[in-house]
Amino acid sequence: MTALNLKLARDLWRMRGQAFAIALVIAAAMSTFVLSTGVHRSLVETRDAYYQRYHFADVFGSMTRAPRSIVERAGDLPGVAFAEGRIEQYARLDLPGRTDSIRAVINSVEDGGTSRLNQVVILRGRGPGIDRPGEVIVDRSFADANHIGLGDEIDAIIYGNLDRLKVVGIGLAPDYIWAIAPGELVPDERRFGIFWMGRKALEAATNRTEAVTSIAVALEHGAVESELVRQLDVLLEPYGGTGAYGRADHPSDEFLTNELMQLDAMTRVIPPIFLLVSTFLVYIVLGRLIRTERQEIGLLKAFGYSNWSVGWHYLKFALAIALIGIALGAGLGWWMGREMTQLYGDYYRFPFLYYQVSSQVFLTGALLSAASAVLGALGGVRSAVKLAPAVAMSAPPPPIYRVGRVERFGRRAGFTSVGHMIVRHIARWPGRSAVTVFGVALSLGLLFSTLQFIDASRTMLDDFFFRAQRQDLAVSFIEARNEDVVFELASLPGVIAVEPSRALPVRLVHGARSERAAIEGTGQDAMLSARIDRYGREVAVPASGLMLSSALAAHLDLSAGDEVEVELLGGRRTRSVLPVTATIDELVGTRAYAESAVIDRIARDASPVSSALLKIDSTYRDEIIEHLGEMPVVLGVTERAAAMRLFEEVIDRNIVTMVGFYVAFASAIAVGVVYNSARLLFSERAHELATMRVLGYHKAEVATVLLGELALLILAAIPLGAFIGYWMGQLMAAMFSSDLFRLPFAPARATYGFSAVVVMLAALLTALLVARRVTQLDMVRVLKAHE
């Protein structure tokens, strides 16, 4: 080991506390980069492999009913490699000991559960026979949530008839990675399942012999998806087609893509903040080390060491710290990434899971971490290289003391001598103090901006479930009904109020832009539902025209006063032009709203009710649900309380887990910044503190000089950190928002308080360590040291 390397090892050991604190911040940056990048790439690779291996289709189309020959005609369209049709039928299930409403969608498959597109992955058991009544494959998530095994039997109402289903297999499929019931916000494995039944058996159960209700298409290489969507839509229109769409608009893929976009946003936002803090810390620590080693630098150059050798020596100090942080962060990031990937794998119904972090991810993270350390070291290295030996061997010029504004203010404020020492030192080194304040403020801002995601989720929960949905039950029907069904529901014992509603699937066209959407109709006097914008304001549905969500209006380049073409998907396939009366900036989905009379004019079928909202007496809850289950026209019943609990579980399982990681990292930054600041203050003022002890000051007074300065810097950093967190939180909320969800920026006051408390606790723990050093100060050794 050379002399300089030996000196480097000794410096690192002597400053091990500060070096480890910086390494901890670099480890946080490295681990978050590996975590988010690794999880994102693993999920993308798993999704792509799943889609390819089990032939997830490229284009989809649904219709009321069409002859099976339509599949061959779809396969003959230009650009189609293969087309496949199947029956999709909703059913209500009756599980033993359960009184809540349970639904399933049953898909037809060929003999043994085979298909060319959207193939079923049979995990256990076997596939159903093509013509064996009642044999089904059940998706794994539903089976596990309801403790369903091979050989179990389930009663189901299919197309108005009671059938007994026998579970012969457990499986998954690529078109149901994210499976939600109509009208729901998040998947509910306990109340909604995916089943697969033999084709001829399902045809018999639904009275659809040699018929299909949906078509999936695989494209040839180079085919234009938009053109094929148009042609398939024209082909299916005579059969009650509800509009063809591409893979990007498929609900399952759309939700998964939204999650992957959020993970990618984490990669682009959070690690750079950590690296910025580590750059500041290296700049402070290395700059202080070089200032205290002026004479050693002069001696090294006098003995013949070149400027390059001296500069490389101090640069290696920063790189050694970065190397420790990189090693810690790589291991921690890999472990956390594996846990998060497993969590997502269970949530998104993957049959297999590829978790692998490529060497490129580790190398990129390592290079970024090392670059941040080198960037922070450049200022100190530059000063060491420029320092001439003769200048370095002599003591630095003493600071010039003048009576300034701080002293005059202190006299008027009645500061003690200790108070004067504290504020004078801060004013004398404003740049150094500002760096400390900014570092602490940045850690507080990062902590706040990650915690506010929980507040945002709770706000969505409050607005969507408590304020916007005021019903107890939402009843959906197999098909649109007339108003007689409303009177029937209102006559049930325990039903307090009933409100009809209807959602029409439409295509909105404005110029060259078009979007699939649903127009939700409601009456002007509706009391059980409301439209809440992202600012918490209730917005009334206009008496005429359409009200569009801001996201949908932006996609179509529409604003209030413009006109939009409305094409009904399904039914009479009417086309009309309606004005956009208003827009609403809401949190969930891209939706359109209209008054019931407008809906009736679009549909023209005298069936204004496709669902109903019920307010009930809770004591009659079981009887009402049982009665609804016996009504053939009822497709399903959604309980608001159950949906709310499920949404809370999703928040706790996913968002809180991820945010917990980042809160821990932000707390580590706070500790690292405060600890380094305190240690540097102690090193800089050790001679002054020892002098005070010799002059007769008590240990408590001496400690107050150091800790008081640290306390003032922390107090100055808290409001700045709150300001940084405010804007950082808004930026992150905007980056994490998508067409499906728009996170509100609605932080609670407690979030500001908690972030400040974490920083102050870090300061308190650091203060205790530093106070211990002050009380154990070796006055003789310090006073003998050269200034």
C-alpha positions in Angstrom: 0.0 0.0 0.0 1.4 3.4 -1.0 1.7 6.2 1.5 -1.3 8.1 0.0 -3.5 5.0 0.0 -2.5 4.4 3.6 -3.5 8.0 4.4 -6.8 7.5 2.6 -7.6 4.4 4.7 -6.8 6.4 7.9 -8.9 9.3 6.8 -11.9 7.1 6.0 -11.6 5.4 9.4 -11.2 8.7 11.3 -14.3 10.1 9.6 -16.2 6.8 9.5 -19.3 8.3 10.9 -19.6 11.0 8.3 -18.4 8.7 5.5 -21.1 6.2 6.4 -23.8 8.8 6.6 -22.9 9.9 3.0 -22.7 6.3 1.9 -26.2 5.8 3.4 -27.6 8.6 1.2 -25.9 7.2 -1.9 -27.2 3.7 -1.0 -30.7 5.2 -0.9 -30.2 6.6 -4.4 -28.8 3.3 -5.7 -31.4 1.1 -4.1 -34.4 3.3 -5.3 -32.9 3.2 -8.8 -32.4 -0.6 -8.7 -35.8 -1.1 -7.0 -37.9 1.0 -9.4 -36.0 0.1 -12.6 -35.8 -3.6 -11.7 -39.5 -3.9 -10.8 -40.5 -2.0 -14.0 -38.3 -4.0 -16.3 -39.3 -7.3 -14.6 -43.0 -6.6 -15.0 -42.6 -5.4 -18.6 -40.6 -8.6 -19.5 -43.1 -10.8 -17.6 -46.0 -9.1 -19.3 -44.4 -9.3 -22.8 -43.5 -13.0 -22.3 -47.0 -13.8 -21.0 -48.6 -12.0 -24.0 -46.4 -13.7 -26.5 -46.4 -17.2 -25.0 -50.2 -17.4 -24.6 -51.1 -15.2 -27.7 -52.8 -12.2 -26.3 -54.9 -10.7 -29.2 -54.2 -7.4 -30.8 -57.8 -6.2 -31.6 -61.1 -7.0 -29.8 -64.7 -6.6 -30.7 -68.0 -7.4 -28.9 -71.5 -7.7 -30.1 -75.0 -8.8 -28.9 -75.0 -12.0 -31.0 -73.5 -13.1 -34.3 -73.3 -16.4 -36.2 -70.1 -18.2 -35.9 -69.4 -17.6 -39.6 -68.6 -14.0 -38.7 -65.2 -15.3 -37.3 -64.2 -16.6 -40.8 -65.2 -13.2 -42.3 -63.2 -11.4 -39.8 -60.2 -13.6 -40.5 -60.4 -12.7 -44.2 -60.0 -8.9 -43.5 -56.7 -7.5 -44.8 -53.9 -7.6 -42.1 -55.6 -10.3 -40.0 -53.3 -13.3 -39.2 -56.0 -15.1 -37.2 -59.4 -14.5 -35.7 -61.3 -16.3 -33.0 -64.7 -15.9 -31.6 -66.2 -16.9 -28.3 -69.2 -16.4 -26.0 -68.8 -14.2 -23.0 -71.7 -14.5 -20.5 -72.1 -12.9 -17.1 -73.5 -15.1 -14.3 -74.5 -14.8 -10.7 -73.0 -17.3 -8.3 -74.3 -18.8 -5.0 -71.5 -19.8 -2.7 -72.3 -21.7 0.6 -72.5 -19.4 3.6 -72.3 -16.2 1.6 -75.1 -13.6 1.4 -73.2 -11.0 -0.7 -73.6 -10.7 -4.4 -71.0 -12.7 -6.3 -70.5 -12.4 -10.1 -68.5 -14.1 -12.8 -67.9 -13.8 -16.5 -67.9 -17.2 -18.3 -65.9 -17.5 -21.5 -66.2 -20.4 -24.0 -63.2 -22.5 -24.9 -62.6 -25.4 -27.1 -62.2 -29.0 -25.9 -59.8 -29.3 -23.0 -59.7 -25.5 -22.5 -57.8 -24.8 -25.6 -57.9 -21.7 -27.8 -55.8 -20.0 -30.4 -55.8 -16.6 -28.8 -56.0 -15.5 -25.2 -55.0 -19.0 -24.2 -55.9 -20.3 -20.7 -52.9 -21.3 -18.5 -54.1 -24.4 -16.6 -52.3 -24.4 -13.3 -54.0 -27.3 -11.7 -56.5 -29.9 -13.0 -57.6 -30.1 -16.6 -59.7 -28.2 -19.1 -63.4 -28.7 -19.6 -64.9 -30.9 -22.3 -66.3 -29.0 -25.2 -69.8 -30.3 -24.6 -69.7 -31.4 -21.0 -72.3 -29.3 -19.1 -71.1 -27.4 -16.1 -67.4 -28.2 -16.3 -65.4 -25.0 -15.8 -61.9 -23.7 -15.2 -61.8 -21.0 -12.4 -59.2 -18.3 -12.3 -56.7 -18.7 -9.6 -57.3 -15.5 -7.7 -61.0 -16.1 -7.3 -60.4 -19.7 -6.3 -57.9 -18.8 -3.7 -59.9 -16.0 -2.3 -63.0 -18.2 -1.9 -61.2 -21.4 -1.0 -62.4 -23.2 -4.1 -60.7 -26.4 -5.1 -60.8 -29.0 -7.8 -64.0 -31.0 -7.7 -66.0 -28.3 -5.9 -69.5 -27.4 -7.2 -71.0 -23.9 -7.6 -74.5 -22.9 -8.3 -74.8 -20.2 -11.0 -77.6 -18.4 -12.7 -76.6 -18.3 -16.3 -78.9 -16.5 -18.8 -81.7 -16.7 -16.3 -81.3 -20.4 -15.6 -79.9 -22.2 -12.6 -76.9 -24.4 -13.5 -74.5 -26.3 -11.3 -70.9 -25.8 -12.2 -68.1 -28.3 -11.4 -64.5 -27.0 -11.1 -62.2 -29.2 -13.1 -59.3 -26.8 -13.4 -57.6 -23.7 -11.9 -56.0 -21.3 -14.4 -55.3 -17.8 -15.7 -55.4 -16.0 -19.0 -53.5 -12.9 -20.5 -56.7 -10.9 -21.1 -57.6 -11.0 -17.4 -54.4 -9.8 -15.7 -56.5 -7.1 -14.2 -60.1 -8.3 -13.8 -62.8 -6.0 -12.5 -66.5 -6.3 -12.5 -68.5 -3.7 -14.5 -68.9 -0.5 -12.5 -66.1 -1.4 -10.1 -62.9 0.6 -9.4 -60.5 -2.2 -8.3 -60.5 -6.0 -8.6 -62.4 -7.9 -6.0 -61.3 -11.5 -6.0 -63.9 -12.5 -3.5 -66.9 -11.2 -5.4 -65.9 -11.4 -9.1 -64.4 -14.3 -10.9 -63.4 -15.4 -14.4 -64.6 -18.8 -15.6 -64.0 -20.9 -18.8 -66.5 -23.5 -20.1 -66.6 -25.8 -23.1 -67.9 -24.0 -26.2 -70.9 -26.3 -26.9 -71.8 -26.5 -23.2 -71.9 -22.7 -22.9 -73.9 -22.4 -26.2 -76.5 -24.7 -24.8 -76.6 -22.8 -21.4 -77.1 -19.5 -23.2 -79.2 -20.6 -26.1 -76.6 -19.4 -28.6 -75.9 -22.4 -30.7 -73.2 -21.7 -33.3 -73.1 -18.1 -32.2 -70.5 -15.8 -30.7 -70.6 -12.5 -28.7 -67.0 -11.4 -29.0 -64.1 -11.7 -31.5 -60.4 -11.5 -30.9 -57.9 -10.8 -33.7 -54.2 -11.3 -34.2 -52.5 -8.9 -36.7 -50.0 -9.7 -39.3 -46.7 -8.0 -39.1 -46.9 -4.5 -40.5 -50.7 -4.3 -40.3 -52.2 -0.9 -39.4 -54.3 -1.5 -36.2 -56.5 1.6 -36.6 -57.6 0.5 -40.1 -58.4 -3.0 -38.9 -60.4 -1.6 -36.0 -62.4 0.4 -38.4 -63.1 -2.5 -40.7 -64.0 -4.9 -37.8 -66.3 -2.3 -36.4 -68.2 -2.1 -39.7 -68.3 -5.9 -39.9 -69.8 -6.2 -36.4 -72.2 -3.3 -36.5 -75.3 -5.3 -37.9 -75.0 -7.7 -35.0 -75.1 -5.2 -32.2 -71.4 -4.4 -32.2 -70.2 -2.3 -29.4 -67.2 -0.9 -31.2 -63.8 -2.6 -31.9 -60.7 -1.5 -30.1 -57.0 -2.2 -29.9 -54.9 -3.8 -27.2 -54.1 -0.4 -25.6 -57.8 0.1 -24.9 -58.3 -3.3 -23.4 -59.2 -2.8 -19.7 -56.7 -5.3 -18.4 -53.7 -4.0 -20.5 -54.7 -0.4 -19.9 -54.6 -0.8 -16.1 -51.3 -2.7 -16.2 -49.8 -0.1 -18.5 -50.9 2.7 -16.1 -49.1 1.0 -13.2 -45.9 0.5 -15.3 -46.0 4.2 -16.2 -46.1 5.1 -12.5 -43.1 2.9 -11.8 -41.2 4.6 -14.6 -42.1 8.0 -13.1 -40.6 6.9 -9.8 -37.3 6.0 -11.5 -37.2 9.5 -13.1 -38.1 11.5 -10.0 -36.8 10.1 -6.7 -33.3 8.7 -7.3 -32.1 12.1 -8.8 -33.1 13.8 -5.6 -31.1 11.4 -3.5 -28.1 11.9 -5.8 -28.4 15.7 -5.5 -28.3 15.4 -1.7 -25.3 13.1 -1.8 -23.5 15.6 -4.1 -23.9 18.3 -1.5 -22.7 16.1 1.4 -19.6 15.1 -0.5 -18.9 18.7 -1.3 -19.2 19.8 2.3 -17.2 17.0 3.9 -14.4 16.9 1.3 -14.1 20.7 1.3 -13.7 20.7 5.1 -11.2 17.8 5.0 -9.0 19.7 2.5 -9.2 22.9 4.5 -8.0 21.2 7.6 -5.1 19.4 5.7 -3.5 22.5 4.1 -0.2 21.7 5.7 -0.3 18.1 4.7 -1.1 19.1 1.1 1.9 21.5 1.1 4.2 18.8 2.4 3.1 16.3 -0.2 3.7 18.8 -3.0 7.1 19.8 -1.4 8.1 16.1 -1.4 7.4 15.8 -5.1 3.8 14.7 -5.4 2.2 16.2 -8.5 -1.0 18.1 -8.5 -2.6 15.1 -10.3 -1.5 12.7 -7.5 -2.9 15.0 -4.8 -6.2 15.6 -6.7 -6.6 11.9 -7.4 -6.0 11.1 -3.7 -8.9 13.3 -2.6 -11.1 12.1 -5.5 -10.5 8.5 -4.3 -11.9 9.6 -0.9 -15.2 10.4 -2.5 -15.2 7.3 -4.7 -14.5 5.1 -1.8 -17.5 6.5 0.0 -19.6 6.1 -3.2 -18.4 2.5 -3.5 -19.7 1.6 0.0 -23.0 3.2 -0.8 -23.2 1.4 -4.2 -22.6 -2.0 -2.6 -25.2 -1.3 0.2 -27.7 0.1 -2.3 -27.3 -2.7 -4.8 -28.1 -5.4 -2.3 -30.9 -3.5 -0.7 -32.4 -2.5 -4.0 -32.3 -6.1 -5.3 -34.0 -7.4 -2.2 -36.7 -4.8 -2.1 -37.3 -5.1 -5.9 -37.8 -8.8 -5.5 -40.4 -8.3 -2.7 -42.2 -5.6 -4.7 -42.2 -7.7 -7.9 -43.7 -10.6 -6.0 -46.4 -8.3 -4.6 -47.3 -7.0 -8.1 -47.1 -10.6 -9.5 -49.8 -11.7 -7.0 -51.9 -8.7 -7.6 -51.8 -8.8 -11.4 -52.5 -12.5 -11.8 -49.3 -13.6 -13.6 -48.8 -17.4 -14.0 -45.0 -16.9 -13.8 -42.8 -14.1 -12.7 -39.5 -13.0 -14.1 -37.6 -11.0 -11.6 -34.1 -10.2 -12.8 -32.1 -7.1 -12.6 -29.6 -6.9 -15.5 -26.0 -5.9 -15.0 -26.8 -2.8 -17.1 -29.2 -1.6 -14.3 -26.5 -2.1 -11.6 -23.9 -0.5 -13.8 -26.1 2.5 -14.6 -26.9 3.0 -11.0 -23.3 2.7 -10.0 -22.2 5.2 -12.6 -24.8 7.7 -11.5 -23.9 7.3 -7.9 -20.2 7.6 -8.5 -20.8 10.6 -10.8 -22.7 12.4 -8.0 -19.8 11.8 -5.6 -17.2 13.0 -8.1 -19.3 16.1 -8.9 -19.4 16.9 -5.2 -15.7 16.3 -4.9 -14.6 18.5 -7.8 -14.8 21.8 -5.8 -12.5 20.5 -3.0 -10.2 18.7 -5.4 -9.8 21.9 -7.5 -8.8 23.9 -4.4 -6.3 21.2 -3.4 -4.7 21.2 -6.9 -4.5 25.0 -7.0 -2.9 25.3 -3.6 0.7 26.3 -3.8 3.2 24.5 -1.4 4.4 27.8 0.1 0.9 29.0 0.7 -0.2 25.6 2.1 2.6 25.4 4.6 1.5 28.7 6.2 -1.6 29.2 8.3 -4.6 30.5 6.5 -5.4 34.2 7.0 -7.7 34.6 10.0 -11.2 35.7 9.5 -11.9 39.4 9.7 -14.3 40.3 12.5 -16.5 43.4 12.2 -19.5 44.7 14.0 -22.3 44.0 11.5 -26.0 43.8 11.4 -26.1 40.6 13.3 -24.2 42.0 16.2 -26.3 45.1 16.3 -29.5 43.1 16.1 -28.2 40.8 18.9 -27.6 43.8 21.2 -31.0 45.2 20.6 -32.6 41.8 21.1 -30.6 41.2 24.4 -28.6 38.2 23.2 -26.2 36.6 25.7 -22.6 36.1 24.8 -23.4 32.5 23.8 -26.3 33.7 21.6 -23.9 36.2 19.9 -21.4 33.3 19.2 -24.2 31.2 17.6 -25.6 33.8 15.2 -22.2 35.4 14.4 -20.8 32.0 13.2 -23.9 31.5 11.0 -23.5 35.0 9.5 -19.8 34.6 9.1 -20.2 31.5 6.9 -23.5 32.1 5.0 -22.7 29.8 2.1 -21.8 26.8 4.4 -24.9 27.5 6.5 -27.1 27.7 3.4 -25.9 24.4 2.1 -26.8 22.8 5.5 -30.2 24.4 5.4 -30.9 23.4 1.9 -29.8 19.8 2.5 -32.1 19.4 5.5 -34.9 21.1 3.6 -34.5 18.8 0.6 -34.8 15.7 2.9 -37.9 17.2 4.5 -39.4 18.0 1.1 -38.7 14.5 -0.2 -40.2 13.0 3.0 -43.3 15.1 2.6 -43.8 14.6 -1.1 -43.8 10.8 -0.6 -46.1 10.8 2.4 -48.6 13.0 0.6 -49.4 10.0 -1.7 -51.2 8.4 1.2 -53.2 11.6 1.7 -54.0 11.7 -2.0 -55.3 8.1 -1.9 -57.4 8.9 1.1 -58.8 11.9 -0.6 -59.8 9.8 -3.6 -61.4 7.3 -1.2 -63.4 10.1 0.4 -64.5 11.8 -2.8 -65.3 8.6 -4.7 -67.0 6.5 -2.0 -68.3 8.9 0.6 -69.3 12.0 -1.3 -69.9 10.9 -4.9 -71.5 7.6 -4.0 -74.2 8.0 -1.4 -76.1 4.8 -2.1 -75.8 1.5 -0.1 -76.3 -0.8 -3.0 -75.8 -0.5 -6.8 -77.9 -2.9 -8.8 -76.9 -3.7 -12.4 -79.2 -5.4 -14.9 -78.5 -7.9 -17.6 -79.9 -5.4 -20.2 -81.5 -2.0 -20.1 -85.1 -2.1 -18.6 -88.1 0.2 -18.5 -89.1 2.1 -15.4 -91.2 -0.8 -14.0 -88.1 -2.3 -12.5 -87.6 0.9 -10.4 -91.1 0.5 -8.8 -90.4 -3.1 -8.1 -87.2 -2.3 -6.3 -88.9 0.5 -4.4 -91.5 -1.9 -3.1 -89.0 -4.2 -1.4 -89.1 -4.0 2.5 -86.2 -1.9 3.8 -85.6 0.1 0.6 -85.6 3.8 1.5 -84.9 5.3 -1.9 -84.2 4.2 -5.5 -82.6 6.2 -8.3 -82.4 4.8 -11.9 -79.3 5.4 -14.0 -77.9 4.4 -17.3 -74.5 4.3 -19.0 -74.3 4.3 -22.8 -71.1 3.0 -24.5 -70.3 5.6 -27.2 -67.6 6.8 -29.5 -67.0 10.5 -29.3 -65.6 12.1 -32.5 -64.2 15.6 -32.9 -62.4 16.3 -36.1 -59.7 13.7 -36.6 -59.8 12.6 -32.9 -62.1 9.9 -31.4 -62.4 8.2 -28.0 -64.4 5.4 -26.7 -66.3 6.4 -23.5 -69.4 5.9 -21.5 -72.1 8.6 -21.0 -73.5 8.3 -17.6 -77.1 9.5 -17.3 -78.7 10.8 -14.1 -81.7 13.0 -13.2 -81.4 16.6 -12.2 -82.8 15.8 -8.8 -80.5 12.8 -8.1 -79.6 12.5 -4.4 -77.7 9.2 -4.3 -74.9 10.2 -6.7 -72.8 13.3 -7.3 -70.0 14.5 -9.5 -67.1 15.7 -7.4 -64.1 17.5 -9.0 -60.5 17.2 -7.9 -60.9 20.3 -5.7 -63.8 18.6 -3.7 -66.6 20.7 -5.3 -69.9 19.1 -6.3 -70.7 19.8 -9.9 -74.3 19.5 -11.2 -75.1 17.7 -14.5 -76.2 20.3 -17.1 -79.8 20.2 -18.3 -78.7 19.8 -21.9 -75.7 18.7 -23.8 -72.7 16.8 -22.4 -70.4 17.3 -19.4 -67.0 15.8 -20.1 -64.1 15.0 -17.7 -61.2 17.3 -18.3 -59.0 14.4 -19.4 -61.5 13.3 -22.0 -62.0 16.8 -23.3 -58.2 17.2 -23.6 -58.0 14.0 -25.6 -60.6 15.2 -28.0 -59.4 18.9 -28.0 -62.8 20.1 -26.8 -63.9 22.9 -24.5 -67.2 24.2 -23.3 -69.2 25.5 -26.2 -67.8 23.0 -28.8 -69.9 20.3 -30.5 -69.0 16.6 -30.6 -70.4 13.8 -32.6 -71.8 11.0 -30.5 -71.9 7.5 -32.0 -73.8 4.9 -29.9 -72.0 1.6 -29.7 -74.6 -1.1 -29.7 -78.3 -0.9 -29.8 -79.6 1.3 -32.6 -76.1 2.7 -33.4 -77.5 6.2 -33.5 -75.4 9.2 -34.4 -76.0 12.7 -33.1 -74.2 15.9 -32.6 -74.3 17.4 -29.1 -72.8 20.5 -27.5 -70.2 20.3 -24.7 -71.9 22.3 -22.0 -69.3 21.9 -19.3 -66.2 20.1 -18.2 -65.3 18.6 -14.8 -61.8 18.0 -13.5 -62.4 14.8 -11.7 -60.1 12.1 -10.2 -61.2 8.8 -11.7 -61.5 7.8 -15.3 -62.4 9.6 -18.5 -66.1 9.9 -18.5 -69.0 11.9 -19.9 -72.3 12.9 -18.2 -75.7 13.9 -19.4 -79.2 14.4 -18.0 -81.5 11.4 -18.4 -83.6 13.0 -21.1 -80.4 13.4 -23.2 -79.6 9.8 -22.7 -83.1 8.8 -23.9 -82.7 10.8 -27.1 -79.4 9.0 -27.8 -80.6 5.5 -27.1 -84.1 5.7 -28.5 -85.1 2.4 -27.0 -87.6 3.4 -24.2 -85.4 1.5 -21.7 -84.0 4.2 -19.5 -82.7 2.0 -16.7 -79.5 -0.1 -16.9 -78.7 0.1 -13.2 -80.2 1.5 -10.0 -78.9 3.0 -6.8 -80.5 1.9 -3.5 -80.6 3.5 -0.1 -81.6 0.8 2.4 -82.2 0.2 6.0 -79.2 -1.8 7.1 -81.3 -4.2 9.2 -82.9 -5.5 6.0 -79.6 -5.8 4.2 -79.5 -9.7 4.0 -83.2 -9.9 2.9 -82.8 -7.3 0.2 -79.7 -9.0 -1.3 -81.3 -12.4 -1.2 -84.4 -11.0 -3.0 -82.2 -9.3 -5.6 -80.4 -12.6 -6.2 -83.7 -14.2 -7.1 -84.5 -11.6 -9.7 -83.6 -12.9 -13.2 -83.0 -9.4 -14.6 -80.3 -8.6 -12.0 -76.8 -9.1 -13.2 -75.0 -8.1 -9.9 -75.1 -6.1 -6.8 -72.3 -3.9 -5.5 -72.1 -2.8 -1.9 -70.5 0.5 -1.3 -69.1 -0.5 2.1 -67.4 -3.6 0.6 -66.0 -1.6 -2.3 -64.7 1.0 0.1 -63.0 -1.7 2.3 -61.4 -3.2 -0.8 -60.0 0.1 -2.0 -58.5 0.7 1.5 -56.9 -2.7 1.3 -55.4 -1.9 -2.1 -54.0 1.4 -0.6 -52.5 -0.4 2.4 -51.1 -3.3 0.3 -49.5 -1.3 -2.5 -49.2 2.4 -1.9 -48.4 2.3 1.7 -45.8 -0.5 1.1 -44.0 1.5 -1.6 -44.3 4.8 0.2 -42.9 3.1 3.3 -39.7 2.3 1.4 -39.3 5.9 0.3 -40.1 7.3 3.7 -37.3 5.2 5.2 -34.9 6.5 2.5 -36.0 10.1 3.1 -35.5 9.6 6.8 -32.0 8.2 6.1 -31.2 11.4 4.1 -32.4 13.6 7.0 -30.1 11.7 9.4 -27.2 11.8 7.0 -27.5 15.6 6.4 -28.0 16.5 10.0 -25.3 14.2 11.3 -22.7 15.5 8.8 -23.6 19.1 9.5 -23.2 18.6 13.2 -19.9 16.8 12.9 -18.5 19.5 10.6 -19.7 22.2 13.0 -17.9 20.4 15.8 -14.7 20.0 13.8 -14.7 23.6 12.8 -15.3 25.0 16.3 -13.4 22.4 18.5 -10.7 25.0 19.2 -13.2 27.7 20.2 -15.1 25.3 22.4 -12.0 24.2 24.2 -11.0 27.8 24.7 -14.4 28.5 26.2 -13.9 25.6 28.6 -10.5 27.0 29.6 -12.0 30.4 30.2 -14.5 28.9 32.6 -17.6 28.3 30.6 -19.6 25.2 31.8 -20.1 22.2 29.6 -23.7 23.0 29.1 -22.9 26.5 27.8 -20.3 25.1 25.5 -22.6 22.5 24.1 -25.3 25.2 23.7 -23.0 27.1 21.3 -22.7 24.1 19.0 -26.2 22.7 19.4 -27.9 26.1 19.2 -26.4 26.8 15.8 -27.5 23.4 14.6 -31.0 24.1 16.0 -31.3 27.4 14.3 -30.3 25.9 10.9 -32.8 23.1 11.4 -35.6 25.6 12.3 -34.7 27.6 9.2 -34.8 24.5 7.0 -38.3 23.4 8.1 -40.3 26.1 6.3 -38.1 25.9 3.3 -38.5 22.1 3.3 -42.3 22.5 3.5 -42.1 24.9 0.5 -39.9 22.5 -1.5 -42.2 19.5 -0.5 -45.3 21.5 -1.6 -44.0 21.9 -5.2 -42.3 18.6 -5.3 -45.5 16.9 -4.2 -47.5 18.6 -7.0 -44.9 17.6 -9.6 -44.9 14.0 -8.4 -48.7 13.9 -8.3 -48.9 15.1 -11.9 -46.3 12.6 -13.1 -48.0 9.7 -11.4 -51.4 10.6 -12.8 -52.9 8.9 -15.9 -56.1 8.6 -17.8 -57.4 6.1 -15.2 -56.5 8.0 -12.0 -55.5 11.6 -11.4 -53.9 11.9 -7.9 -55.1 15.0 -6.1 -52.6 17.1 -4.3 -54.4 17.3 -0.9 -51.8 16.9 1.9 -53.1 16.9 5.4 -51.6 19.2 8.0 -50.4 16.2 9.9 -48.2 15.3 6.9 -46.3 18.5 7.2 -46.0 18.0 11.0 -44.8 14.4 10.7 -42.2 15.3 8.1 -40.9 18.1 10.4 -40.9 15.7 13.4 -38.8 13.1 11.6 -36.2 15.8 10.7 -36.2 17.1 14.3 -35.9 13.6 15.7 -32.9 13.0 13.4 -31.4 16.3 14.7 -32.1 15.4 18.3 -30.3 12.0 18.0 -27.4 13.7 16.3 -27.3 16.4 18.9 -27.0 13.8 21.6 -24.0 12.2 19.9 -22.3 15.6 19.4 -23.1 16.7 22.9 -21.4 13.6 24.2 -18.3 14.6 22.2 -18.4 18.1 23.5 -18.5 16.9 27.1 -15.5 14.6 26.5 -13.5 17.2 24.7 -9.7 16.9 25.3 -8.9 20.6 25.8 -5.1 20.1 26.0 -5.0 18.2 22.7 -7.3 20.6 20.9 -5.5 23.8 22.1 -2.2 22.3 21.0 -3.4 21.7 17.5 -2.5 24.3 14.8 -5.3 26.5 13.5 
